[in-house]
Amino acid sequence: MRGKQKFDALFTTGDTPGNLKKKGRDLRLLARRNWCITDRYYYYGYLTQKRYEVIIKLMSLEFFLSVETLPGIIDGGTERFAELKELEPPVAYFRKQWPFMKW
């Protein structure tokens, strides 16, 4: 493939089989992403009072996930929703937790 040698030369680290990292999806990053999705869903649903369909479409654009994938992730955040309902955090809480997002 054109450009592959240049790419390999730039990004090859000389790893040997003994010190290669496990390839695949990082479960810690997925958990953090799901935490952010749950917080965002709570924000849209409870603090902005948007409809479910609108929330899913907005979040699909924000997180680059399909509208079919998001409900499954949201369903997995029931413990987090219980925490958020108990805390009833203000918008400032989310701004501090996720400063790179517009709240």
Secondary structure, DSSP 8 states (H G I E B T S, - for coil): -TTHHHHHHHH-----GGG----S--HHHHHHHHHHHHHHHHIIIIIS---HHHHHHHHHHHHT--TTTHHHHHHTTHHHHHHHHHH---HHHHHHH-TTS--
